[in-house]
Amino acid sequence: MEDATGPLAGLLVADFSRVLAGPYATMLLADLGAEVIKVEGPRGDDTRGWQPPTHDGVATYYLSVNRNKRSVILDFNEPADAALARELARRADIVVENFRPGSLSRWKLDYESIKTTNPGLIYASISGFGSTEKGAALPGYDLLVQAASGLMSVTGQPDGPPTKAGVAVVDVTAGLHTVIGVLAALHHRQQTGHGQHVEVNLLSSALSGLVNQASAYVAGGVVPHRMGNAHPSLCPYEPLPCADGEVIIAVGNDGQFRRLTDVLDAPELADDPRFARNADRVVNRAALRPLLEAALRPFDRHELVSRLTAAGVPCGPINSVADGITYAEELGLEPVVELGRDDAPVRSVRHPITFSATPPSYRLPPPGLGEQDAEIRAWLRERPS
């Protein structure tokens, strides 16, 4: 196996997950130096077929969450392959899986079976709705959980239908929660020598990720509703039109609102008792918006963003994804990395965390199905030293 650097170098991850939440979590671990072996069935990860778009015939969806991994094909219904999978789990520091709760016990690949030979194992299970009897029976797809959690009920225009987010945000959040759980369990193991079972489900991740919207109901008894691009507790905090399009203006406090009105040459708005305090602006947003639109009308977007930024008022353009990547490049954030051969690199979005001493590394492009099959099988058949 290839030597890696990073804060998790030396750790072995058996990745029995597929699609998004699990593969995203294991890719983040791999970026930080962990050796990740991606175990796929004969048909491969479902996302290999989620296309278009593609890069050199490979689904870009699959490419987005599978760099820095090695792929082996193991058919659990074949006794020899199931034995190799158990051997991999026995050697691993971490297992990540998102099979239907309870189903891996059929091949003795569940936590209770594996921990008998690997008591220090961190075993992370991701499900849609938890491992209770009712939850385990439900399929766990991001769209279903966006709907079931209430996320769709607060997304979209007030007079329009509930709307999903433009990315599988619940899967991504669950993947992040999985990484947090794994790292916490590793710290516990370092202190005690004992592993444990870490469970994450999409519904709980979605409810946690609803933050202020969930708290509005849990703590305040208020059921949130769709408000388009407006904010339930801040105003103005939304796109607003100027002479040649819309600009995001995100006023977070009363001082920023006064500076906004100064730039717009409308200081009387900050002096108006209906708008002086944020709570009053929220209550009176219907009266405030047309006044702001009138004050914004003479400005073009570039001039407005420039002047508001200079005044310390949070604002910005509404970009396409392409523009967002370009913007990050302009800020020096180096958002794109290249992996693989120089003549045919795979471009990928960089790991989001910067470390001063142990930076992420980009060692391997996403593997082809079973690309390292022979190498990994031979290694698993070796007698451990």
Kinemage of the C-alpha trace (Angstrom):
@kinemage 1
@onewidth
@group {chain A} dominant
@subgroup {mainchain}
@vectorlist {calphas} color= white
{ca met a 1} P 0.000 0.000 0.000
{ca glu a 2} L 1.166 3.525 -0.814
{ca asp a 3} L 2.615 5.658 1.973
{ca ala a 4} L 0.480 8.705 2.678
{ca thr a 5} L 0.917 11.909 4.636
{ca gly a 6} L -1.585 13.881 6.663
{ca pro a 7} L -3.119 13.803 10.149
{ca leu a 8} L -4.805 10.429 9.522
{ca ala a 9} L -1.843 8.719 7.830
{ca gly a 10} L -1.471 5.123 8.972
{ca leu a 11} L -5.194 4.511 9.436
{ca leu a 12} L -6.974 1.957 7.266
{ca val a 13} L -10.595 2.534 6.228
{ca ala a 14} L -12.779 -0.231 4.822
{ca asp a 15} L -15.358 1.616 2.772
{ca phe a 16} L -18.471 -0.531 2.340
{ca ser a 17} L -20.587 2.500 1.422
{ca arg a 18} L -21.942 3.745 -1.870
{ca val a 19} L -23.681 6.693 -3.503
{ca leu a 20} L -22.968 9.928 -1.559
{ca ala a 21} L -23.035 10.272 2.252
{ca gly a 22} L -20.610 7.419 2.951
{ca pro a 23} L -18.281 7.971 -0.012
{ca tyr a 24} L -18.099 11.692 0.792
{ca ala a 25} L -17.111 10.885 4.389
{ca thr a 26} L -14.472 8.366 3.335
{ca met a 27} L -13.054 10.726 0.703
{ca leu a 28} L -12.564 13.395 3.376
{ca leu a 29} L -10.776 10.824 5.544
{ca ala a 30} L -8.659 9.768 2.553
{ca asp a 31} L -7.698 13.367 1.789
{ca leu a 32} L -6.357 13.587 5.339
{ca gly a 33} L -4.071 10.616 4.791
{ca ala a 34} L -6.146 7.541 5.621
{ca glu a 35} L -5.771 4.527 3.333
{ca val a 36} L -9.284 3.896 1.970
{ca ile a 37} L -10.224 0.647 0.255
{ca lys a 38} L -13.519 1.009 -1.589
{ca val a 39} L -15.376 -2.305 -1.642
{ca glu a 40} L -17.821 -2.581 -4.537
{ca gly a 41} L -20.172 -5.273 -5.699
{ca pro a 42} L -19.858 -6.655 -9.233
{ca arg a 43} L -22.088 -3.885 -10.636
{ca gly a 44} L -20.120 -1.153 -8.867
{ca asp a 45} L -21.220 1.955 -7.014
{ca asp a 46} L -24.618 3.156 -8.249
{ca thr a 47} L -23.204 6.606 -9.026
{ca arg a 48} L -20.980 5.164 -11.753
{ca gly a 49} L -24.190 5.072 -13.774
{ca trp a 50} L -25.553 8.461 -12.722
{ca gln a 51} L -24.798 10.342 -15.923
{ca pro a 52} L -24.589 12.666 -17.776
{ca pro a 53} L -22.448 14.671 -17.240
{ca thr a 54} L -19.269 12.651 -17.691
{ca his a 55} L -15.508 13.071 -17.892
{ca asp a 56} L -13.887 10.627 -20.326
{ca gly a 57} L -17.013 8.476 -20.079
{ca val a 58} L -17.048 8.385 -16.258
{ca ala a 59} L -19.915 9.979 -14.336
{ca thr a 60} L -18.804 13.247 -12.739
{ca tyr a 61} L -21.134 12.410 -9.831
{ca tyr a 62} L -18.967 9.371 -9.026
{ca leu a 63} L -15.776 11.376 -9.527
{ca ser a 64} L -16.921 14.015 -7.022
{ca val a 65} L -16.613 11.786 -3.933
{ca asn a 66} L -14.167 8.968 -4.668
{ca arg a 67} L -10.639 10.321 -5.058
{ca asn a 68} L -7.735 8.914 -3.015
{ca lys a 69} L -9.321 5.447 -2.854
{ca arg a 70} L -8.540 1.968 -4.173
{ca ser a 71} L -11.302 -0.255 -5.523
{ca val a 72} L -11.788 -3.973 -5.034
{ca ile a 73} L -14.782 -6.008 -6.218
{ca leu a 74} L -16.147 -8.347 -3.548
{ca asp a 75} L -19.411 -10.206 -3.991
{ca phe a 76} L -20.621 -10.919 -0.466
{ca asn a 77} L -22.802 -13.740 -1.777
{ca glu a 78} L -19.614 -15.595 -2.714
{ca pro a 79} L -18.211 -17.207 0.488
{ca ala a 80} L -14.582 -16.549 -0.483
{ca asp a 81} L -15.279 -12.876 -1.165
{ca ala a 82} L -17.275 -12.475 2.057
{ca ala a 83} L -14.306 -13.966 3.922
{ca leu a 84} L -11.982 -11.414 2.310
{ca ala a 85} L -14.371 -8.624 3.309
{ca arg a 86} L -14.302 -9.856 6.907
{ca glu a 87} L -10.507 -9.981 6.790
{ca leu a 88} L -10.434 -6.395 5.530
{ca ala a 89} L -12.740 -5.312 8.370
{ca arg a 90} L -10.554 -7.219 10.844
{ca arg a 91} L -7.483 -5.275 9.733
{ca ala a 92} L -9.223 -1.913 9.464
{ca asp a 93} L -9.209 0.945 11.930
{ca ile a 94} L -12.496 2.239 10.530
{ca val a 95} L -15.413 0.679 8.664
{ca val a 96} L -17.979 2.921 6.960
{ca glu a 97} L -21.153 1.321 5.606
{ca asn a 98} L -24.623 2.381 4.512
{ca phe a 99} L -26.391 -0.911 3.905
{ca arg a 100} L -29.953 -1.343 5.125
{ca pro a 101} L -29.700 -1.643 8.937
{ca gly a 102} L -29.157 -5.240 9.975
{ca ser a 103} L -28.510 -6.620 6.494
{ca leu a 104} L -24.726 -7.046 6.850
{ca ser a 105} L -25.241 -9.570 9.650
{ca arg a 106} L -26.123 -12.090 6.911
{ca trp a 107} L -22.420 -12.185 5.992
{ca lys a 108} L -21.093 -11.596 9.537
{ca leu a 109} L -19.996 -8.120 8.494
{ca asp a 110} L -22.051 -6.267 11.112
{ca tyr a 111} L -20.421 -4.517 14.052
{ca glu a 112} L -21.242 -7.197 16.617
{ca ser a 113} L -19.609 -9.864 14.467
{ca ile a 114} L -16.517 -7.866 13.482
{ca lys a 115} L -15.729 -6.471 16.930
{ca thr a 116} L -15.056 -9.971 18.255
{ca thr a 117} L -11.896 -10.088 16.135
{ca asn a 118} L -11.237 -6.323 16.051
{ca pro a 119} L -12.286 -4.781 19.389
{ca gly a 120} L -10.622 -1.448 18.561
{ca leu a 121} L -12.658 -0.974 15.389
{ca ile a 122} L -14.546 2.262 14.731
{ca tyr a 123} L -17.602 1.070 12.813
{ca ala a 124} L -19.716 3.838 11.275
{ca ser a 125} L -23.192 3.035 9.964
{ca ile a 126} L -25.207 5.513 7.891
{ca ser a 127} L -28.926 4.968 7.361
{ca gly a 128} L -31.863 6.989 6.141
{ca phe a 129} L -34.111 6.881 9.175
{ca gly a 130} L -32.161 5.080 11.906
{ca ser a 131} L -31.894 1.467 13.037
{ca thr a 132} L -35.157 1.191 14.960
{ca glu a 133} L -37.626 -1.344 13.572
{ca lys a 134} L -39.709 1.316 11.837
{ca gly a 135} L -36.790 3.390 10.613
{ca ala a 136} L -34.778 0.449 9.316
{ca ala a 137} L -37.564 -0.513 6.922
{ca leu a 138} L -37.503 2.834 5.113
{ca pro a 139} L -35.272 3.547 2.080
{ca gly a 140} L -32.777 6.340 2.714
{ca tyr a 141} L -32.559 8.710 -0.234
{ca asp a 142} L -31.709 12.376 0.182
{ca leu a 143} L -34.832 13.638 -1.568
{ca leu a 144} L -37.086 11.568 0.701
{ca val a 145} L -35.396 13.012 3.777
{ca gln a 146} L -35.487 16.589 2.486
{ca ala a 147} L -39.244 16.063 2.247
{ca ala a 148} L -39.756 14.139 5.495
{ca ser a 149} L -37.607 16.445 7.644
{ca gly a 150} L -39.422 19.630 6.650
{ca leu a 151} L -36.491 21.055 4.687
{ca met a 152} L -38.555 21.221 1.496
{ca ser a 153} L -41.371 22.963 3.361
{ca val a 154} L -39.123 25.968 4.016
{ca thr a 155} L -37.511 26.006 0.556
{ca gly a 156} L -39.113 27.761 -2.395
{ca gln a 157} L -41.387 30.714 -3.034
{ca pro a 158} L -44.260 31.413 -0.599
{ca asp a 159} L -46.875 30.791 -3.284
{ca gly a 160} L -45.008 27.904 -4.907
{ca pro a 161} L -44.601 24.209 -4.107
{ca pro a 162} L -42.122 22.777 -1.581
{ca thr a 163} L -38.736 22.617 -3.304
{ca lys a 164} L -35.634 20.514 -2.804
{ca ala a 165} L -32.197 22.091 -2.455
{ca gly a 166} L -30.098 22.118 -5.617
{ca val a 167} L -27.642 19.605 -4.148
{ca ala a 168} L -28.102 16.540 -1.926
{ca val a 169} L -27.461 18.651 1.146
{ca val a 170} L -28.734 16.052 3.638
{ca asp a 171} L -26.343 13.407 2.315
{ca val a 172} L -23.473 15.880 2.546
{ca thr a 173} L -24.437 16.876 6.090
{ca ala a 174} L -24.695 13.222 7.124
{ca gly a 175} L -21.270 12.580 5.618
{ca leu a 176} L -19.806 15.414 7.663
{ca his a 177} L -21.516 14.117 10.809
{ca thr a 178} L -20.038 10.690 10.081
{ca val a 179} L -16.527 12.131 9.921
{ca ile a 180} L -17.097 13.980 13.205
{ca gly a 181} L -18.334 10.783 14.842
{ca val a 182} L -15.399 8.763 13.543
{ca leu a 183} L -12.827 11.302 14.730
{ca ala a 184} L -14.451 11.499 18.181
{ca ala a 185} L -14.469 7.700 18.421
{ca leu a 186} L -10.793 7.589 17.395
{ca his a 187} L -9.973 9.978 20.243
{ca his a 188} L -11.908 7.741 22.635
{ca arg a 189} L -9.990 4.710 21.351
{ca gln a 190} L -6.690 6.482 21.862
{ca gln a 191} L -7.645 7.069 25.498
{ca thr a 192} L -9.201 3.677 26.249
{ca gly a 193} L -8.134 1.233 23.549
{ca his a 194} L -11.764 0.469 22.776
{ca gly a 195} L -13.611 0.972 19.517
{ca gln a 196} L -17.329 1.604 19.171
{ca his a 197} L -20.294 1.707 16.829
{ca val a 198} L -21.068 5.160 15.416
{ca glu a 199} L -24.535 5.567 13.906
{ca val a 200} L -25.671 8.476 11.729
{ca asn a 201} L -29.027 8.778 10.003
{ca leu a 202} L -30.118 11.246 7.360
{ca leu a 203} L -33.266 12.374 9.169
{ca ser a 204} L -31.415 13.319 12.357
{ca ser a 205} L -28.728 15.048 10.289
{ca ala a 206} L -31.392 17.016 8.423
{ca leu a 207} L -33.136 18.091 11.612
{ca ser a 208} L -29.813 19.175 13.124
{ca gly a 209} L -28.973 21.010 9.900
{ca leu a 210} L -32.272 22.898 10.008
{ca val a 211} L -30.776 24.808 12.989
{ca asn a 212} L -32.817 28.027 13.481
{ca gln a 213} L -35.776 26.679 11.513
{ca ala a 214} L -36.038 23.571 13.701
{ca ser a 215} L -35.432 25.657 16.824
{ca ala a 216} L -38.291 27.966 15.833
{ca tyr a 217} L -40.644 25.031 16.321
{ca val a 218} L -38.888 23.107 19.113
{ca ala a 219} L -38.158 26.122 21.306
{ca gly a 220} L -40.676 28.680 20.068
{ca gly a 221} L -43.665 26.676 18.907
{ca val a 222} L -43.539 28.379 15.492
{ca val a 223} L -43.884 26.233 12.366
{ca pro a 224} L -41.600 27.812 9.713
{ca his a 225} L -42.866 28.356 6.177
{ca arg a 226} L -41.484 29.150 2.738
{ca met a 227} L -40.274 32.713 2.329
{ca gly a 228} L -38.468 32.529 -0.983
{ca asn a 229} L -35.060 34.136 -0.532
{ca ala a 230} L -36.078 36.180 2.518
{ca his a 231} L -34.881 35.351 6.042
{ca pro a 232} L -37.349 34.729 8.892
{ca ser a 233} L -35.294 36.666 11.449
{ca leu a 234} L -33.215 39.198 9.484
{ca cys a 235} L -34.108 42.021 7.105
{ca pro a 236} L -32.870 42.897 4.557
{ca tyr a 237} L -31.178 39.547 3.956
{ca glu a 238} L -32.065 38.579 0.388
{ca pro a 239} L -31.549 39.441 -3.274
{ca leu a 240} L -32.612 42.981 -4.131
{ca pro a 241} L -32.919 44.524 -7.615
{ca cys a 242} L -30.762 47.351 -8.889
{ca ala a 243} L -30.449 48.888 -12.342
{ca asp a 244} L -29.076 45.830 -14.161
{ca gly a 245} L -30.016 42.802 -12.061
{ca glu a 246} L -30.042 41.546 -8.505
{ca val a 247} L -27.487 41.739 -5.724
{ca ile a 248} L -27.423 39.833 -2.451
{ca ile a 249} L -27.575 42.184 0.530
{ca ala a 250} L -27.125 40.435 3.876
{ca val a 251} L -27.594 42.895 6.725
{ca gly a 252} L -26.870 41.187 10.038
{ca asn a 253} L -27.175 44.097 12.472
{ca asp a 254} L -28.453 47.633 12.846
{ca gly a 255} L -25.051 49.232 12.225
{ca gln a 256} L -24.810 47.526 8.853
{ca phe a 257} L -28.317 48.727 7.995
{ca arg a 258} L -27.391 52.326 8.734
{ca arg a 259} L -24.290 52.035 6.554
{ca leu a 260} L -26.453 50.579 3.801
{ca thr a 261} L -28.818 53.532 3.929
{ca asp a 262} L -25.883 55.952 3.923
{ca val a 263} L -24.516 54.391 0.697
{ca leu a 264} L -28.001 54.570 -0.814
{ca asp a 265} L -28.314 58.218 0.246
{ca ala a 266} L -31.428 57.298 2.199
{ca pro a 267} L -30.440 57.814 5.868
{ca glu a 268} L -34.058 58.526 6.744
{ca leu a 269} L -34.761 54.785 6.497
{ca ala a 270} L -32.427 54.043 9.414
{ca asp a 271} L -34.068 56.843 11.410
{ca asp a 272} L -37.588 55.557 10.729
{ca pro a 273} L -38.842 53.801 13.900
{ca arg a 274} L -40.356 51.081 11.699
{ca phe a 275} L -36.889 50.140 10.448
{ca ala a 276} L -34.359 51.289 13.055
{ca arg a 277} L -34.053 47.904 14.756
{ca asn a 278} L -33.808 44.516 13.074
{ca ala a 279} L -36.866 43.146 14.877
{ca asp a 280} L -38.887 46.099 13.573
{ca arg a 281} L -37.548 45.629 10.040
{ca val a 282} L -38.610 41.978 10.115
{ca val a 283} L -42.132 42.918 11.181
{ca asn a 284} L -42.316 45.722 8.613
{ca arg a 285} L -40.448 44.050 5.750
{ca ala a 286} L -43.365 44.562 3.339
{ca ala a 287} L -43.140 48.320 3.842
{ca leu a 288} L -39.339 48.429 3.743
{ca arg a 289} L -38.706 46.472 0.546
{ca pro a 290} L -40.247 48.918 -1.975
{ca leu a 291} L -38.375 51.799 -0.317
{ca leu a 292} L -35.098 49.904 -0.667
{ca glu a 293} L -35.873 49.001 -4.260
{ca ala a 294} L -36.444 52.656 -5.097
{ca ala a 295} L -33.151 53.657 -3.459
{ca leu a 296} L -31.266 50.847 -5.253
{ca arg a 297} L -32.689 51.618 -8.706
{ca pro a 298} L -29.977 54.105 -9.811
{ca phe a 299} L -27.083 51.711 -9.086
{ca asp a 300} L -25.626 49.073 -11.371
{ca arg a 301} L -24.479 45.812 -9.744
{ca his a 302} L -20.739 46.349 -9.996
{ca glu a 303} L -20.888 49.862 -8.557
{ca leu a 304} L -23.262 48.824 -5.787
{ca val a 305} L -21.195 45.829 -4.672
{ca ser a 306} L -18.041 47.943 -4.727
{ca arg a 307} L -19.527 50.756 -2.640
{ca leu a 308} L -21.300 48.508 -0.145
{ca thr a 309} L -18.200 46.346 0.332
{ca ala a 310} L -16.120 49.455 1.001
{ca ala a 311} L -18.711 50.528 3.587
{ca gly a 312} L -18.623 47.152 5.351
{ca val a 313} L -22.082 46.017 4.245
{ca pro a 314} L -22.166 42.272 3.368
{ca cys a 315} L -23.178 41.917 -0.267
{ca gly a 316} L -22.318 40.019 -3.396
{ca pro a 317} L -23.303 38.764 -6.821
{ca ile a 318} L -25.514 35.778 -7.618
{ca asn a 319} L -23.094 33.477 -9.423
{ca ser a 320} L -23.378 30.346 -11.494
{ca val a 321} L -21.357 27.349 -10.291
{ca ala a 322} L -18.745 28.250 -12.899
{ca asp a 323} L -18.638 31.812 -11.590
{ca gly a 324} L -18.367 30.496 -8.028
{ca ile a 325} L -15.268 28.479 -8.912
{ca thr a 326} L -13.779 31.496 -10.690
{ca tyr a 327} L -14.550 33.716 -7.703
{ca ala a 328} L -12.753 31.323 -5.345
{ca glu a 329} L -9.780 31.341 -7.714
{ca glu a 330} L -9.744 35.151 -7.708
{ca leu a 331} L -9.646 35.076 -3.909
{ca gly a 332} L -6.631 32.756 -3.971
{ca leu a 333} L -8.501 29.814 -2.463
{ca glu a 334} L -7.239 27.371 -5.109
{ca pro a 335} L -10.570 25.519 -5.325
{ca val a 336} L -9.562 22.959 -7.962
{ca val a 337} L -6.956 20.199 -7.799
{ca glu a 338} L -5.838 17.820 -10.533
{ca leu a 339} L -5.220 14.102 -10.100
{ca gly a 340} L -3.940 11.335 -12.323
{ca arg a 341} L -1.835 11.452 -15.455
{ca asp a 342} L -0.523 14.766 -16.685
{ca asp a 343} L -1.968 14.101 -20.138
{ca ala a 344} L -5.454 13.233 -18.813
{ca pro a 345} L -5.951 14.731 -15.348
{ca val a 346} L -9.185 14.531 -13.406
{ca arg a 347} L -10.104 17.928 -11.984
{ca ser a 348} L -11.679 17.856 -8.537
{ca val a 349} L -12.807 20.342 -5.886
{ca arg a 350} L -10.152 20.602 -3.184
{ca his a 351} L -10.579 19.483 0.410
{ca pro a 352} L -12.246 22.363 2.289
{ca ile a 353} L -9.946 22.418 5.351
{ca thr a 354} L -6.515 24.053 5.472
{ca phe a 355} L -3.939 22.735 7.963
{ca ser a 356} L -0.770 24.594 8.890
{ca ala a 357} L 1.233 21.413 9.549
{ca thr a 358} L -0.548 18.405 8.019
{ca pro a 359} L -2.229 19.438 4.762
{ca pro a 360} L -4.552 17.201 2.781
{ca ser a 361} L -3.013 15.312 -0.128
{ca tyr a 362} L -4.337 14.277 -3.504
{ca arg a 363} L -2.688 10.985 -4.346
{ca leu a 364} L -5.073 9.022 -6.517
{ca pro a 365} L -7.843 9.806 -8.989
{ca pro a 366} L -11.165 8.047 -8.392
{ca pro a 367} L -10.569 4.380 -9.196
{ca gly a 368} L -12.091 2.381 -11.998
{ca leu a 369} L -14.288 -0.489 -10.874
{ca gly a 370} L -11.966 -3.074 -9.351
{ca glu a 371} L -8.895 -1.156 -10.536
{ca gln a 372} L -6.737 -2.467 -7.667
{ca asp a 373} L -8.582 -5.784 -7.375
{ca ala a 374} L -5.628 -8.128 -7.792
{ca glu a 375} L -3.346 -6.112 -5.527
{ca ile a 376} L -5.875 -5.869 -2.693
{ca arg a 377} L -6.962 -9.499 -2.922
{ca ala a 378} L -3.338 -10.644 -2.752
{ca trp a 379} L -2.713 -8.422 0.271
{ca leu a 380} L -5.796 -9.728 2.088
{ca arg a 381} L -4.741 -13.328 1.467
{ca glu a 382} L -1.294 -12.742 2.961
{ca arg a 383} L -0.747 -14.055 6.453
{ca pro a 384} L -0.655 -10.989 8.744
{ca ser a 385} L 2.799 -10.222 10.100
